[in-house]
Amino acid sequence: CAIRGRRARRQASSKSLALPPGSMGWPYVGETFQLYSSKNPNVFFARKQNRHGPIFKTHILGCPCVMVSSPEAARFVLVTQAHLFKPTFPASKERMLGPQAIFFQQGDYHTPTSAASSSPRLLPEAIRAPPALPRPSRPSRCGASSYALNVALLSIFGEEEMRYIEELKQCYLTLEKGYNSMPVNLPGTLFHKAMKARKRLGAIVAHIISARRERQRGSDLLASFLDDREALTDAQIADNVIGVIFAARDTTASVLTWMVKFLGDHPSVLKAVIDEQQEIARSKGSSGEPLTWADTRRMRMTSRVIQETMRVASILSFTFREAVEDVEYQGYLIPKGWKVLPLFRNIHHSPDHFPCPEKFDPSRFEVAPKPNTFMPFGNGTHSCPGNELAKLEMLVLFHHLATKYRWSTSKSESGVQFGPFALPLNGLPMTFTRKHDY
Ligand code: HEM
């Protein structure tokens, strides 16, 4: 009764609050076109922020939204008042990922799932423990997304399930083509093909799970999910496996692509990375001893290049939450059911936190950024459990590229495309040459 009273009072007082400033654009489509048609998403966000300040309303992807672009507001939504905002995705994506995936969960179910996926098992033994870090396959045959997909599948299933890997990949690639499709489930549509591939993926994962339950568990992510057997059903595990592949693949591939581009555009930084990696290779002598976890800790320059790449490229420009009740923030009303978007890109491009923000300058990370100003992996309970694995993947790949290959990029267009994460416009075609071929 007391709670009902408090809620009624809150509702009454929220009625008198104003919505944040901003415009809602055209009916239904809102301002989606203005956001995604711009070659540089900074233009849309910066224009809005200059006109309305760090909190404004808009309408994109069929939803009324409040966008917030200050570190304090992002912390309010993602950390301190996270219970007032639930994670959410557009409907077609949610059906393909599986409604029980970790992204959409909160509270009792999210906690064990998240504990499983954030355990050191996202750094599988094969990668973390000396002596060997896996060698990426030859870049001429392997693009950034293929590399990231292989690492994701290896982290989830370990080496034992290699016989299923090709089929898993094929199903995932079909599924992925439908991520941004209209949810029309008729034969011939991308969505229909994607749903069929998803069903097959679920069946393969169920088969692997039942075989795993018969014998000793491995040390991969699937083993972590199985350890939580009381908490997770097979369907929940399957949804999470697909969710992790989605979260791991295009994100890492996008960052790798930007990193190659920025290094190509900044020869002195590239030279510093090559020098650092060659020094590490030299220190290992001619024994051919593989790279270890400890070696990656010495890659300070390359690590700063990764941080600066993630800041400048901000491949997740924002994330989505939904207000679970009317919320008041700084005197404004965020109505129940509205989406709330913390704008990582704006925060990463604010001159208040990063002087000359458009300049690619890894040396700025010689000093740690101010709290809540650098969130490439998000913040709070839903922040990325794969962040260490992602950084490790990138360091290992760049070690092999810098010490064994030279590469050149065809002149890339300036601009950004979303696929679904930010990528250089029209991709980044590259030519690799083995160093001894020079
Ligand atoms: C450079 C690469 C990556 C970037 C930039 C990145 C970024 C992010 C961000 C910003 C979030 C939070 C989204 C939100 O709050 O709504 C997130 C969540 C997540 N990431 Fe990553 N990620 C990367 C790689 C990976 C990898 C390699 C994995 C797994 C192997 C992974 C697994 C996940 C999962 C499972 C979540 C959902 C966590 C939850 O909802 O509790 N990510 N990631």
Residues whose N, C-alpha, C, O or C-beta is under 5 A from the ligand:
A	BS01	HEM	I102 F103 S114 V244 A247 A248 T251 T252 V255 L316 T319 F320 M375 P376 F377 G378 T381 H382 S383 C384 P385 G386 L389 A390
